Amino acid sequence: MNSFPELTTTRLKLRKIESGDIPSIIKYANNKHISSNVLNVPHPYTAEDAIFWMNFALQGFKNKERFVFAITLKESNEFIGGIGIHTDSRHNTAEIGYWLGEPFWNKGIMTEAAKAVLEFGFETLNLNKIYATHFTDNTASGKVLINNGMIKEAELKEQYKVNDMYKSVFQYRLTKQEYKEKK
């Protein structure tokens, strides 16, 4: 795959992150509610953080290690969040992670974006398993995974140290066979 893929859904276009997205990335990521639920999103969130993330995404695609998509509204192309799939070619698996600007919460947008990325992972990348984790107190993120047919397989106690506190996560999975069965 030489050019970055573009995925479309009913309301969304998932595309490569562009430098023109930086103001919107900062606007939406510079939010305590985002940083408290997403492991690698600092607060305050600066232009340097957005540039670092964009370069991380571009380098990951170049190395064929990850696909980090800008989530945009189809009709306006406005950046509203991000979703990525980080592959492990040795084991033919991947992890998905995501965040969405708070004004767009509780509208089914992330469920729609995750569905497109899961399809991309199984149908285009031909992965065997995709998994995701979320902090145990972030029930909305769990609903996104459940709504996409993912299966809770573990609770990882005190998995991450965040602001001098240890946080637990739930891990969900979907194998290619489970994906085919739910289609």
N, C-alpha and C positions, 0 to 999 in steps of 0.2 A: 504494500500500500504506500504509494508515493505522495499522494495528496491527502490532506486531512479530510476525514469523512464529515458529511453533514447529515444529520438525522432530523426528520420532520415528524410532527404529530399534529393532532387537530389544532392545537393552539400555539405550539412551540416550534422553534427551530433551534437545534443544538449544533453549534458550529465552533470553529477555532476561536480562541480568545484573541482579540485584536487590541492594538494600542488605544484605539478610540473608546474601548470599554473601560479604561482606567478610571475616569471620573465616576462612573456608575459602580464599579467594583468597590471603590473607596466609600461611596455613599451608602451602599448596602452592607458591606462587611464591617464598617466602623460602628458596630452595634454590640453592646454587652450581651444581648440575647443570642447573637450569632457566636461570639467568641466563647461563651460559656458552654455551648453545645457542639462546637467543632474543634477538634484537637489542635490543629495547627493554624488557627486564626487568632492573631494577637489583638489586644485592645489597648490603646487606640490603634486603628488600622490606618497606615499611611500610604502615600504614593510609592514609597520604596517597597512596602510589603506587596502592593499590587504588581509592581514591576517584577519583583522576585517571583511571585506566583505565576505570572505570565511566562517568564523565562523558564521556570520549572516545567510548566506545561509544554512549551515548545521543545525543550530539550528531551523531555520524556517521549514525545512523539518521534523526534529524530532518532532516538535510541530504540524505538519500538517497545518501550516499557510501559507506556501509559497514554491514554487518550483522555485529555481534560477538555470538556466541552463548556463553552459559554451557553447558559440557558437564556434564550431570548424569546420575547413575544413575537410570534410569527408576523403579525401585521405591522409592528413598529420597529422590529429588530433591536429593541431596547434590551440591554443586558440586565438580568434580574437575579442571577445566581450561577452556580457552577456545579458540575457533576463530572466525576472522573472514574475511569476504570483502569486499575493498575494491575498489569499482567505479571504472572510468574510462568514463563515459558517452560521451565523445567518440569513443573507439575501440571501445566495446562489449566491453571486456575487464575482467578483475578479477584480483587477486592474493589467494591464500589464505595465511593464517598461523595457527599454532596452538601450543599448549603443553598439557602434561598433567602433573598431579601424579605424582611419581615412584612412589608405591605402585601406580599403575595402568599402568605401562609394561609392554610385552611381553605384552599381553593382547588385542591387536587393537582396542582401544577407539578409538585415534586413526584407524585405517584406516576404522572404521565411521563415525565422525563426519565424516571428510573425504568419504567417499562421499555422505553425506546433503547436505553443503554443495555438492559438485560438482553433484549432481542439482538442488538448489535454484537454483544459478547458471545452469545450462543450461535447465531446464524452467520455472522461475518467472521469473527475471530475463531469460531469453532472451539470454544472453551468447554471443558468438562464440568467445571464448578465455578460459581461466583458466590462470594460471601460479602457480608457487610457487618459492621458493628455500630452500636450507638450507646451513648451513656444511658445507664438504667433509668435516670430521671427524665430522659427525653422521649416521652411516649409517642409524640407526633412522628418522630423518625421511625419508630417501630411500626407505626401504622402504615407508613410508606412501604416498608418491606413486606409486611403481612398482606397488604392490598395487591402486591405483585407476586403473591404465591410463595414467598420465601418462608423458610421453616426455621424456627428458633432451635438452635442446637447447643447453645452453651451460655453460661454466665461466667465471665472472666472477672473474678473478684480482684478489686484494687489493682487493676491492670495498668492504669496511667496515673502519674503524679501531675496534678494540675493545681497551680497556685498553692503549693505546700499541702495539698489534700490528695488522697488516693481515691480515684474514681473507678467504679466497676462498669463493665459494658456487657450488653447482650450481643451474641453473635448469631447471625442468620445465614442460611445457605440456600442455594438452589443448584442442583446438579442438572446436567443436560437432559438426563432421563426424566427427572421431575419436571423440568421445563416443557419437554415434549408432551408429557402426560396432562399438563394443565392447559395446553393450547386448545 
